[in-house]
Amino acid sequence: MKTYKQKGNTALLILNQKTSAKVLVNNVVLIKGDVNYTTFYLNGGQERVVAHTMKFFVNHLENFGFLRVHRAFMINPSYVKEYNPTEESVMMSNGQKANISRRKKHILKKILI
């Protein structure tokens, strides 16, 4: 996993070495894992699919403040729009919905409150 620091606090995340697909870490709203593929949902409504498991990105993105709230979801807390405790889900600023596991609820509550 490589990231490159640019001017200021922005960092580039290399998604694919062969095609040199890069994404600003601050623009990532939600990450959704599905077996051996990971989908990055970006701030402008774009989506990027990568042929890696989500575990490949987890340790690195936790350094940037991302939270793994479910087996299949990792969120950027700065883009959380609303928290729904009855459905145990979070609505993100781009309209995506992320489920929250029972064991990760307490982590999310500490950050949002």
Buried (B, 14 or more C-beta within 10 A) or exposed (E): EEBEEEEEEEBBBBBEEEEEEBBEBBBBBBBBBEEEEBBBBBBEEEEBEBEBBBEBBBEBBEEBEBBBBBEBBBBBEEBBEEBEEEEBBBBBBBEBEBBBBEEBBEBBEEEEE
